[in-house]
Amino acid sequence: MADKEIQPCVRCAKLPGEKDAYCTDCGAPLVNRCIDEPGILKKGCGCVNPPTAAYCHKCGEPTTFNFHGLVTPAYQNANKPFFFS
């Protein structure tokens, strides 16, 4: 089995341990997953996205890096409802 390449933290660039889910220096998440959680009426996504993704490539929901302010969407009003005034 091939070893998974360890990526540095996107916030502080520290190299994490193999089993770390969050950076031990700054607390940032180390994997950019979709934040669509499973619930009563939906299956949830949880897809792993590239480190630069602000939104999930599978379902369009925000990613953990977007939620924690580690990446900025190209459009500030992306994924928000548009209402006429």
C-alpha positions as CSV (number, residue, x, y, z in Angstrom):
1,M,0.0,0.0,0.0
2,A,1.3,3.4,-0.9
3,D,1.9,5.9,1.9
4,K,-0.4,9.0,1.9
5,E,1.6,12.2,1.4
6,I,1.4,14.4,4.4
7,Q,0.4,18.0,3.5
8,P,1.4,20.9,5.7
9,C,-1.2,23.0,7.5
10,V,-2.8,25.6,5.2
11,R,-2.7,28.2,8.0
12,C,0.7,27.9,9.6
13,A,2.5,25.4,7.3
14,K,3.4,23.0,10.2
15,L,3.8,19.4,9.1
16,P,1.2,17.3,11.1
17,G,1.5,13.9,12.5
18,E,0.1,10.9,10.5
19,K,-3.1,10.6,12.6
20,D,-3.8,14.3,13.3
21,A,-7.1,15.7,12.2
22,Y,-6.3,19.3,13.3
23,C,-3.1,21.3,13.4
24,T,-1.6,21.1,16.9
25,D,-0.1,24.6,16.6
26,C,-3.1,26.7,15.2
27,G,-6.1,24.3,15.4
28,A,-6.9,24.5,11.7
29,P,-8.5,21.4,10.1
30,L,-6.0,19.4,8.0
31,V,-8.5,17.9,5.5
32,N,-10.8,20.0,3.4
33,R,-14.1,18.0,3.6
34,C,-17.6,19.0,2.6
35,I,-19.5,20.3,5.7
36,D,-22.8,18.6,4.6
37,E,-23.4,16.4,7.5
38,P,-25.7,13.3,7.5
39,G,-29.1,14.0,9.1
40,I,-32.6,12.5,9.3
41,L,-33.6,13.4,5.8
42,K,-30.3,13.5,4.0
43,K,-27.4,11.1,3.6
44,G,-24.7,13.8,3.8
45,C,-21.7,14.3,1.6
46,G,-18.3,14.4,3.5
47,C,-16.4,14.4,0.2
48,V,-12.7,15.3,0.5
49,N,-11.9,18.4,-1.7
50,P,-8.7,19.9,-2.9
51,P,-7.1,22.4,-0.4
52,T,-8.0,25.4,-2.6
53,A,-11.8,24.5,-2.8
54,A,-14.2,26.8,-1.1
55,Y,-17.2,24.7,-2.1
56,C,-17.6,20.9,-2.5
57,H,-17.1,19.7,-6.1
58,K,-19.7,17.0,-5.5
59,C,-22.6,18.8,-3.9
60,G,-21.8,22.5,-3.8
61,E,-21.9,23.0,0.0
62,P,-19.2,24.9,1.7
63,T,-16.0,23.1,2.7
64,T,-14.3,23.0,6.1
65,F,-11.5,25.3,4.9
66,N,-14.2,27.9,3.7
67,F,-16.1,27.5,7.0
68,H,-12.9,28.2,9.0
69,G,-11.8,31.1,6.8
70,L,-8.8,29.3,5.4
71,V,-9.9,29.8,1.7
72,T,-11.9,32.7,0.3
73,P,-14.6,32.0,-2.4
74,A,-14.1,33.7,-5.7
75,Y,-17.6,35.3,-5.3
76,Q,-18.4,36.7,-1.9
77,N,-22.2,36.0,-2.3
78,A,-21.7,32.5,-3.7
79,N,-24.0,29.8,-2.4
80,K,-26.4,32.3,-0.8
81,P,-30.0,32.8,-1.8
82,F,-30.7,35.8,-4.1
83,F,-33.8,37.8,-3.2
84,F,-35.2,40.7,-5.1
85,S,-35.8,43.9,-3.0
